[in-house]
Each structure stands twice: as C-alpha cells, then as structure tokens.
Amino acid sequence: MTDVEVPSAGAVLDAPRLLLRPWVEADAPAMFPAFSDPEAMRHWNTPLVSSVVEVASAISRSRAASPDMHAAWLAVLKRDGRTVGFVNYHRRDVQGRCLDIGYLLARPFWGMGLATEAVSALLSHCFGPLGVLRAVARVHPDNVASLRLLARLGFQPLPASSRSEDAGDGLAAFALDVLDQARPDRRFP
Ligand SMILES: CC(C)(COP(=O)(O)OP(=O)(O)OC[C@H]1O[C@@H](n2cnc3c(N)ncnc32)[C@H](O)[C@@H]1OP(=O)(O)O)[C@@H](O)C(=O)NCCC(=O)NCCS
C-alpha cells in the first residue's frame, strides 16, 4: 500500500483494475525498479536511472510542466495499491487538439492487460475532458509489445514524420483519432 500524500489538483483516472493519479516526488522509490530496468527501458527515450533521487528529479520536472504541454499519472493496482507503472501525454498542442502519449509498466506487471487498461483510461481523459482530436504514439519498430498494444487500441500507422525534430529518431508514429474510437475492432476493456 502507498502512504504517499497526493495533491487534490489533477484528474484521477479510473480503470477496471487500476487507479491512475498524478505522480508526486514521493513515488520515486516505487518507480525506481522500472526506470532502472534495462529491459523495460530498452526502447524508452531517456537513459537508465541509477538512483531514486534521479527518478524524483524527473518527476519534479514532469510536475513543473504546464498541463498544456505534459502531464503524467502513476498507475496503482486497486487491489493492493502496488505501483504498476505510469502513463503520460507530452507535446500537447492545445490549438491543434493533438498530443503524444507515453507508457511504461514495471516488468512483473507485463502481459496481464494492464497497459491496455491504463492507456485506455488516459485516452478517455484526452478525448473527453481535454478535447483532443488525435493521440499519437512513437514506437521503436522492435518494440513488439508496444506495437501490439497500439494495434489493440485501434492506432493506425502515420506516414513518416515531417517534423524536423523527429527526423532520424528511428521511431514509427501511430495515431488514434477521436472519430475512430467507436470502431468495432477497437478493444478497450
Ligand atoms: C509496452 C507495454 C506497456 C505493454 O504492457 P502490457 O501490460 O504487457 O500490455 P497488455 O498486457 O495490455 O497487452 C497489450 C498487447 O501487447 C501484447 N504483448 C504484451 N507483451 C508482449 C510481448 N512481450 N511480446 C509480444 N506481445 C506482447 C499483448 O499480447 C497484447 O496484444 P494482443 O491483444 O494482440 O494479444 C510494456 O511491455 C512496457 O512497459 N514496456 C516497456 C516500456 C515501453 O516500451 N513503453 C512504450 C514506449 S513506445
């Protein structure tokens, strides 16, 4: 169980087995195992961390960002309060009504459908209260689990990005549009 004090600001997201709440610096020890795991971080876009303090700094920077740009949620199991991982959005374009999403679960929680739940809850928040029209995920082509997750959620491949900052990053972009949410092959929990 967690005894972390969480500020009341920021949306709490609900999923069948998970609660997602804005993360706080005190969550750093619970997130350290995932952020220091070479397997979980293999396709992540920041280096492995080597200390809890580094995780706390990353959470601080995340929390200092404007929700117009970025926000992140810790995912905890409703059953016993264990930390499963986190989800975020970033590169939000409020005018363009689009954003990128990210997600990372600790290895003991892989393969149980929990990312499907966590990312679905994030997408419901984005397409709902945030008024987003398009969510984008950028994935390394070798990241089979992430590719399967996105396919399951109904994401479609985008043409190679024209954004100069993306050039050469080797990532493939996938998008889910608000209008595609109701497609019958989309398997939200
Ligand atoms: C990607 C990740 C979030 C998936 O989490 P998860 O909880 O295991 O995913 P789910 O159980 O909800 O499964 C989603 C789909 O991925 C598939 N999947 C999960 N792990 C897989 C694996 N190791 N190999 C192949 N497929 C896998 C599932 O079978 C399911 O697909 P299906 O419905 O077609 O069967 C998790 O592996 C992770 O945190 N990886 C490290 C961080 C990362 O790479 N983040 C994404 C950066 S773009």
The ligand as an SDF file (V2000), in Angstrom:
LIG
                    3D

 48 50  0  0  0  0  0  0  0  0999 V2000
    4.5180   -1.9520  -23.8970 C   0  0  0  0  0  0  0  0  0  0  0  0
    3.9750   -2.3200  -22.5070 C   0  0  0  0  0  0  0  0  0  0  0  0
    3.4180   -1.0690  -21.8550 C   0  0  0  0  0  0  0  0  0  0  0  0
    2.8570   -3.3600  -22.6910 C   0  0  0  0  0  0  0  0  0  0  0  0
    2.3090   -3.6210  -21.4030 O   0  0  0  0  0  0  0  0  0  0  0  0
    1.4040   -4.8930  -21.0760 P   0  0  0  0  0  0  0  0  0  0  0  0
    0.6230   -4.5980  -19.8390 O   0  0  0  0  0  0  0  0  0  0  0  0
    2.2320   -6.1070  -21.0940 O   0  0  0  0  0  0  0  0  0  0  0  0
    0.4040   -4.9210  -22.3210 O   0  0  0  0  0  0  0  0  0  0  0  0
   -1.0020   -5.6760  -22.3410 P   0  0  0  0  0  0  0  0  0  0  0  0
   -0.9290   -6.8800  -21.4410 O   0  0  0  0  0  0  0  0  0  0  0  0
   -2.0910   -4.6850  -22.1280 O   0  0  0  0  0  0  0  0  0  0  0  0
   -1.0440   -6.2360  -23.8310 O   0  0  0  0  0  0  0  0  0  0  0  0
   -1.2410   -5.4230  -24.9540 C   0  0  0  0  0  0  0  0  0  0  0  0
   -0.8950   -6.2290  -26.1910 C   0  0  0  0  0  0  0  0  0  0  0  0
    0.5280   -6.4380  -26.2570 O   0  0  0  0  0  0  0  0  0  0  0  0
    0.8160   -7.8350  -26.3530 C   0  0  0  0  0  0  0  0  0  0  0  0
    2.0670   -8.0610  -25.6500 N   0  0  0  0  0  0  0  0  0  0  0  0
    2.3570   -7.7140  -24.3650 C   0  0  0  0  0  0  0  0  0  0  0  0
    3.6360   -8.0830  -24.1060 N   0  0  0  0  0  0  0  0  0  0  0  0
    4.1220   -8.6530  -25.2420 C   0  0  0  0  0  0  0  0  0  0  0  0
    5.3730   -9.2050  -25.5960 C   0  0  0  0  0  0  0  0  0  0  0  0
    6.3880   -9.2510  -24.7380 N   0  0  0  0  0  0  0  0  0  0  0  0
    5.5340   -9.6960  -26.8530 N   0  0  0  0  0  0  0  0  0  0  0  0
    4.5050   -9.6480  -27.7390 C   0  0  0  0  0  0  0  0  0  0  0  0
    3.3020   -9.1060  -27.4650 N   0  0  0  0  0  0  0  0  0  0  0  0
    3.1200   -8.6320  -26.2250 C   0  0  0  0  0  0  0  0  0  0  0  0
   -0.3780   -8.4940  -25.7100 C   0  0  0  0  0  0  0  0  0  0  0  0
   -0.4990   -9.8500  -26.1320 O   0  0  0  0  0  0  0  0  0  0  0  0
   -1.4960   -7.6170  -26.2190 C   0  0  0  0  0  0  0  0  0  0  0  0
   -1.7410   -7.8750  -27.5920 O   0  0  0  0  0  0  0  0  0  0  0  0
   -2.9670   -8.7680  -28.0950 P   0  0  0  0  0  0  0  0  0  0  0  0
   -4.2060   -8.1010  -27.5770 O   0  0  0  0  0  0  0  0  0  0  0  0
   -2.8390   -8.7110  -29.5740 O   0  0  0  0  0  0  0  0  0  0  0  0
   -2.7450  -10.1310  -27.5190 O   0  0  0  0  0  0  0  0  0  0  0  0
    5.0820   -2.9400  -21.6070 C   0  0  0  0  0  0  0  0  0  0  0  0
    5.6710   -4.0310  -22.2900 O   0  0  0  0  0  0  0  0  0  0  0  0
    6.1590   -1.9510  -21.2200 C   0  0  0  0  0  0  0  0  0  0  0  0
    6.0050   -1.1850  -20.2610 O   0  0  0  0  0  0  0  0  0  0  0  0
    7.3030   -1.9270  -21.9610 N   0  0  0  0  0  0  0  0  0  0  0  0
    8.4170   -1.0680  -21.6100 C   0  0  0  0  0  0  0  0  0  0  0  0
    8.1520    0.4170  -21.8600 C   0  0  0  0  0  0  0  0  0  0  0  0
    7.8060    0.7100  -23.2970 C   0  0  0  0  0  0  0  0  0  0  0  0
    8.3650    0.1300  -24.2200 O   0  0  0  0  0  0  0  0  0  0  0  0
    6.8800    1.6420  -23.4750 N   0  0  0  0  0  0  0  0  0  0  0  0
    6.4130    2.0440  -24.7940 C   0  0  0  0  0  0  0  0  0  0  0  0
    7.3310    3.0090  -25.4180 C   0  0  0  0  0  0  0  0  0  0  0  0
    6.6710    3.4570  -27.0300 S   0  0  0  0  0  0  0  0  0  0  0  0
  1  2  1  0
  2  3  1  0
  2  4  1  0
  2 36  1  0
  4  5  1  0
  5  6  1  0
  6  7  2  0
  6  8  1  0
  6  9  1  0
  9 10  1  0
 10 11  2  0
 10 12  1  0
 10 13  1  0
 13 14  1  0
 14 15  1  0
 15 16  1  0
 15 30  1  0
 16 17  1  0
 17 18  1  0
 17 28  1  0
 18 19  1  0
 18 27  1  0
 19 20  2  0
 20 21  1  0
 21 22  1  0
 21 27  2  0
 22 23  1  0
 22 24  2  0
 24 25  1  0
 25 26  2  0
 26 27  1  0
 28 29  1  0
 28 30  1  0
 30 31  1  0
 31 32  1  0
 32 33  2  0
 32 34  1  0
 32 35  1  0
 36 37  1  0
 36 38  1  0
 38 39  2  0
 38 40  1  0
 40 41  1  0
 41 42  1  0
 42 43  1  0
 43 44  2  0
 43 45  1  0
 45 46  1  0
 46 47  1  0
 47 48  1  0
M  END
$$$$
